Amino acid sequence: MKTVPATVVMPGYLVGTWKADPVHSEVAFSVRHLMISRTRGRFTGYDVTIVTTEDLLGSSVTATVDLASIDTGHEMRDNHLRTADYLEVEKYPTMSYRSTGIRRTDDGWVIDGELTLHGVTRQVPLAVEVNGFGSDQWGGQRAGFSAAAEISRRDFGIDISVPLEAGGVVVADKVSISLEIQAVLQK
């Protein structure tokens, strides 16, 4: 991925502090299960703040996710994911992300940043699509962003591996993360 200059005009771009609207945003993940399908889930508790600046490369993102808010649609699985086998939410109740830079690439935008999960901090770049800026029906301003990343559970000390007889494991190491953020400009 080659970095290219950031001289891009974004229609409706506004400078300010933005907060994710939880009704119109989603923090989700998927992971291969039994090596044949993907299990999907989301976190329902999170706080995402985006600060856009005149020089868009100076903009920033911070996020905190309440790990106990995990929801895969299966209560028994969610309860297991909260245990020390996986997220260990009693000891590590949140996951956080802090951007360290923004860059333009041939494919769009990348936010470089640090993800802290399970007491471990690693560099995790987010591939970002800017969906647009615009007004809402209440006289406010909104911005939309889609982002994606892939992490290794093992990189964050979440190393449970249950082997399958035919080879592979019950839950894969790689976890895909996807974010759909509709943010509201704060007054």
NUDRENFI-501110 format. One line per 4 residues: number of its first residue (from 1); their letters; for each residue x, y, z of N, C-alpha, C. Coordinates in steps of 0.1 Angstrom, whole numbers, plus 5000, padded with zeros to 4 digits. Layout:
N
NUM	a	X:Y:Z:X:Y:Z:X:Y:Z | ...
***
This chain:
187
1	mktv	5008:4988:5000:5000:5000:5000:5009:5012:5000 | 5009:5020:4989:5017:5032:4988:5010:5044:4994 | 5017:5052:5001:5011:5064:5006:5011:5075:4995 | 5000:5082:4994:4999:5093:4984:4996:5106:4991
5	patv	4998:5117:4985:4995:5130:4992:4980:5131:4996 | 4977:5139:5006:4964:5140:5012:4956:5151:5006 | 4961:5157:4996:4954:5169:4990:4941:5164:4983 | 4931:5162:4991:4918:5157:4986:4907:5166:4992
9	vmpg	4898:5170:4983:4886:5178:4988:4875:5168:4991 | 4870:5169:5003:4858:5161:5008:4846:5170:5008 | 4836:5168:5000:4824:5176:5000:4818:5176:5014 | 4815:5188:5019:4808:5189:5032:4817:5188:5044
13	ylvg	4830:5186:5042:4840:5183:5053:4839:5195:5063 | 4837:5191:5076:4836:5201:5087:4847:5198:5098 | 4852:5209:5103:4862:5208:5114:4854:5207:5127 | 4857:5199:5137:4851:5198:5149:4852:5185:5156
17	twka	4845:5183:5167:4845:5171:5175:4832:5164:5173 | 4833:5151:5170:4822:5143:5166:4821:5131:5176 | 4808:5127:5179:4806:5115:5187:4798:5105:5179 | 4801:5092:5181:4793:5082:5174:4779:5082:5179
21	dpvh	4769:5081:5170:4755:5079:5174:4753:5064:5175 | 4750:5060:5188:4749:5045:5190:4737:5039:5183 | 4727:5047:5179:4715:5042:5172:4719:5039:5158 | 4729:5046:5152:4732:5045:5138:4746:5040:5136
25	seva	4752:5034:5146:4766:5030:5144:4767:5015:5149 | 4778:5009:5145:4780:4995:5149:4795:4992:5150 | 4799:4985:5161:4812:4980:5163:4811:4965:5163 | 4816:4958:5153:4813:4944:5151:4826:4936:5148
29	fsvr	4825:4923:5148:4836:4914:5146:4831:4901:5140 | 4840:4893:5134:4837:4880:5129:4849:4872:5130 | 4847:4859:5133:4858:4849:5134:4854:4836:5128 | 4864:4829:5122:4861:4816:5116:4858:4806:5128
33	hlmi	4847:4798:5126:4843:4788:5136:4843:4774:5129 | 4849:4765:5136:4851:4751:5131:4857:4750:5117 | 4864:4761:5113:4871:4762:5100:4861:4762:5088 | 4848:4763:5090:4839:4762:5079:4829:4774:5078
37	srtr	4828:4782:5088:4819:4793:5087:4824:4804:5096 | 4817:4815:5096:4821:4827:5105:4810:4829:5115 | 4814:4831:5127:4805:4836:5138:4807:4851:5139 | 4796:4858:5140:4796:4872:5140:4791:4877:5154
41	grft	4795:4889:5157:4790:4895:5169:4793:4910:5169 | 4788:4917:5180:4790:4931:5181:4791:4935:5195 | 4796:4947:5197:4796:4953:5211:4786:4964:5211 | 4777:4964:5221:4766:4974:5221:4770:4986:5230
45	gydv	4781:4985:5238:4785:4997:5246:4798:5002:5241 | 4799:5014:5237:4811:5020:5232:4810:5035:5232 | 4822:5042:5232:4823:5056:5230:4833:5059:5220 | 4829:5065:5209:4839:5069:5198:4839:5084:5196
49	tivt	4850:5090:5197:4852:5104:5194:4861:5106:5183 | 4857:5115:5173:4865:5118:5162:4867:5133:5162 | 4879:5137:5160:4882:5152:5160:4888:5155:5146 | 4880:5163:5138:4885:5166:5125:4891:5180:5126
53	tedl	4902:5182:5119:4910:5195:5119:4911:5201:5105 | 4915:5213:5105:4917:5220:5092:4926:5212:5083 | 4937:5207:5088:4946:5198:5081:4941:5184:5084 | 4934:5177:5075:4928:5165:5079:4938:5154:5084
57	lgss	4950:5155:5080:4960:5146:5085:4963:5148:5100 | 4959:5159:5106:4960:5161:5120:4948:5157:5128 | 4938:5151:5121:4926:5146:5128:4929:5134:5136 | 4920:5130:5145:4922:5119:5154:4910:5112:5158
61	vtat	4912:5100:5163:4901:5091:5167:4905:5084:5180 | 4895:5084:5190:4897:5076:5202:4884:5068:5203 | 4885:5056:5209:4874:5048:5211:4876:5039:5223 | 4865:5037:5231:4865:5028:5242:4853:5019:5241
65	vdla	4856:5005:5242:4845:4996:5240:4843:4988:5253 | 4831:4987:5258:4827:4979:5270:4827:4965:5266 | 4836:4957:5270:4837:4943:5265:4826:4934:5271 | 4820:4938:5282:4809:4930:5287:4797:4931:5279
69	sidt	4797:4941:5270:4785:4944:5261:4785:4935:5248 | 4794:4925:5248:4795:4916:5236:4781:4909:5234 | 4777:4908:5221:4765:4902:5218:4766:4895:5205 | 4766:4881:5206:4767:4873:5194:4753:4867:5191
73	ghem	4743:4870:5198:4730:4864:5196:4728:4851:5203 | 4738:4847:5212:4737:4834:5219:4743:4837:5233 | 4734:4837:5243:4738:4841:5256:4749:4832:5262 | 4748:4819:5260:4758:4810:5266:4772:4813:5260
77	rdnh	4772:4815:5247:4785:4818:5240:4790:4832:5245 | 4781:4842:5246:4785:4855:5251:4791:4854:5265 | 4785:4846:5274:4790:4844:5288:4804:4838:5287 | 4806:4828:5278:4819:4821:5277:4829:4831:5272
81	lrta	4826:4840:5263:4835:4849:5257:4840:4860:5268 | 4831:4862:5278:4835:4871:5289:4844:4866:5299 | 4846:4852:5299:4855:4846:5309:4870:4847:5306 | 4878:4842:5315:4892:4842:5313:4897:4834:5301
85	dyle	4889:4825:5295:4893:4818:5283:4895:4828:5271 | 4887:4839:5271:4887:4849:5260:4890:4863:5265 | 4880:4870:5268:4881:4885:5270:4885:4888:5285 | 4881:4880:5294:4884:4882:5308:4880:4896:5313
89	veky	4867:4898:5311:4861:4912:5313:4862:4917:5327 | 4863:4908:5337:4864:4912:5351:4877:4919:5353 | 4888:4914:5347:4901:4920:5348:4904:4931:5338 | 4898:4929:5326:4900:4938:5315:4887:4943:5309
93	ptms	4880:4952:5316:4866:4955:5312:4865:4963:5299 | 4875:4969:5294:4874:4977:5281:4885:4973:5272 | 4882:4977:5259:4892:4977:5248:4892:4991:5243 | 4904:4996:5240:4905:5010:5236:4914:5011:5223
97	yrst	4911:5022:5216:4919:5025:5204:4922:5040:5204 | 4934:5043:5200:4939:5057:5199:4947:5059:5186 | 4942:5068:5178:4949:5070:5165:4963:5076:5168 | 4972:5073:5159:4985:5079:5160:4989:5086:5147
101	girr	4980:5085:5137:4982:5092:5124:4972:5088:5114 | 4971:5096:5103:4962:5093:5092:4970:5095:5079 | 4967:5086:5070:4974:5087:5057:4965:5083:5046 | 4968:5089:5035:4960:5086:5022:4968:5075:5015
105	tddg	4962:5065:5009:4968:5055:5002:4961:5054:4988 | 4966:5045:4979:4960:5043:4967:4946:5038:4968 | 4943:5030:4979:4930:5024:4982:4921:5033:4990 | 4925:5044:4995:4917:5053:5003:4924:5058:5015
109	wvid	4919:5056:5027:4925:5062:5039:4929:5051:5049 | 4939:5053:5056:4943:5044:5067:4945:5053:5080 | 4939:5048:5090:4942:5054:5104:4951:5044:5111 | 4963:5049:5114:4972:5041:5122:4969:5044:5136
113	gelt	4970:5034:5145:4967:5036:5158:4971:5024:5167 | 4968:5026:5180:4972:5016:5190:4959:5010:5196 | 4957:4997:5195:4946:4990:5201:4951:4983:5214 | 4944:4986:5225:4947:4980:5238:4936:4970:5241
117	lhgv	4939:4957:5242:4930:4946:5245:4936:4936:5254 | 4929:4932:5264:4934:4922:5273:4948:4926:5280 | 4950:4939:5282:4962:4944:5288:4974:4945:5279 | 4972:4943:5266:4983:4944:5256:4979:4955:5246
121	trqv	4990:4962:5242:4988:4973:5232:4996:4969:5220 | 4989:4970:5208:4996:4967:5196:4991:4977:5185 | 5000:4979:5175:4997:4988:5164:4986:4981:5155 | 4975:4987:5152:4965:4982:5144:4960:4993:5134
125	plav	4964:4991:5121:4958:5001:5112:4944:4998:5108 | 4936:5008:5106:4922:5007:5102:4921:5012:5087 | 4916:5004:5078:4913:5009:5065:4900:5016:5066 | 4899:5028:5061:4888:5037:5063:4882:5042:5050
129	evng	4869:5041:5049:4861:5047:5039:4854:5059:5044 | 4855:5071:5039:4848:5082:5043:4835:5082:5035 | 4823:5080:5041:4811:5079:5034:4804:5092:5032 | 4808:5103:5039:4803:5116:5036:4800:5124:5049
133	fgsd	4797:5137:5046:4793:5147:5056:4780:5153:5052 | 4771:5155:5061:4759:5162:5057:4750:5166:5069 | 4739:5173:5065:4730:5177:5076:4719:5167:5078 | 4714:5167:5091:4703:5158:5094:4690:5166:5095
137	qwgg	4679:5159:5097:4666:5166:5098:4664:5174:5110 | 4673:5174:5120:4671:5182:5132:4680:5194:5132 | 4686:5197:5121:4695:5208:5120:4709:5206:5124 | 4713:5193:5127:4726:5190:5131:4735:5185:5119
141	qrag	4747:5183:5122:4757:5178:5112:4761:5164:5115 | 4762:5155:5105:4766:5141:5107:4777:5138:5097 | 4785:5128:5100:4795:5122:5092:4795:5107:5092 | 4797:5101:5081:4797:5086:5081:4810:5080:5077
145	fsaa	4814:5070:5084:4827:5063:5082:4825:5048:5083 | 4832:5040:5074:4833:5026:5075:4848:5023:5077 | 4851:5013:5086:4865:5010:5088:4866:4995:5091 | 4877:4989:5087:4880:4975:5089:4894:4972:5093
149	aeis	4896:4961:5100:4909:4957:5104:4909:4942:5107 | 4920:4936:5108:4921:4922:5112:4932:4921:5123 | 4929:4914:5134:4938:4912:5144:4940:4897:5147 | 4951:4894:5154:4954:4881:5159:4950:4880:5174
153	rrdf	4942:4871:5178:4939:4870:5192:4951:4867:5200 | 4960:4859:5195:4973:4855:5202:4981:4867:5205 | 4981:4877:5195:4989:4889:5197:4985:4897:5210 | 4973:4894:5214:4967:4901:5226:4966:4892:5238
157	gidi	4973:4880:5237:4973:4871:5249:4961:4863:5250 | 4952:4862:5240:4940:4854:5240:4943:4842:5232 | 4948:4831:5239:4955:4820:5232:4948:4807:5234 | 4935:4807:5236:4928:4794:5237:4927:4788:5223
161	svpl	4931:4775:5222:4931:4768:5209:4926:4754:5212 | 4914:4751:5207:4908:4737:5208:4909:4731:5195 | 4918:4721:5193:4920:4715:5180:4908:4706:5176 | 4906:4705:5163:4896:4696:5157:4903:4684:5153
165	eagg	4896:4672:5153:4901:4659:5149:4906:4660:5135 | 4899:4666:5126:4902:4667:5112:4913:4677:5109 | 4918:4684:5119:4927:4695:5117:4921:4709:5118 | 4929:4718:5121:4924:4732:5124:4919:4733:5139
169	vvva	4912:4744:5141:4908:4747:5155:4893:4751:5155 | 4887:4750:5167:4873:4754:5168:4871:4769:5165 | 4880:4777:5171:4879:4792:5168:4892:4797:5163 | 4892:4803:5151:4904:4808:5145:4911:4819:5153
173	dkvs	4924:4821:5150:4932:4831:5156:4928:4845:5151 | 4926:4846:5138:4923:4859:5131:4909:4863:5134 | 4907:4876:5138:4894:4882:5140:4893:4894:5131 | 4882:4895:5124:4880:4906:5115:4871:4916:5123
177	isle	4875:4929:5122:4868:4939:5129:4862:4948:5119 | 4849:4952:5121:4843:4962:5112:4835:4972:5120 | 4837:4985:5115:4830:4996:5122:4822:5003:5112 | 4809:5006:5115:4801:5015:5108:4797:5027:5117
181	iqav	4803:5038:5115:4802:5049:5124:4794:5061:5118 | 4783:5065:5123:4776:5077:5120:4778:5086:5132 | 4786:5097:5129:4790:5106:5140:4782:5119:5139 | 4780:5125:5151:4772:5137:5152:4782:5148:5157
185	lqk	4782:5159:5150:4790:5171:5153:4785:5176:5167 | 4794:5178:5176:4791:5183:5189:4790:5198:5189 | 4781:5204:5196:4780:5219:5196:4788:5225:5206
***
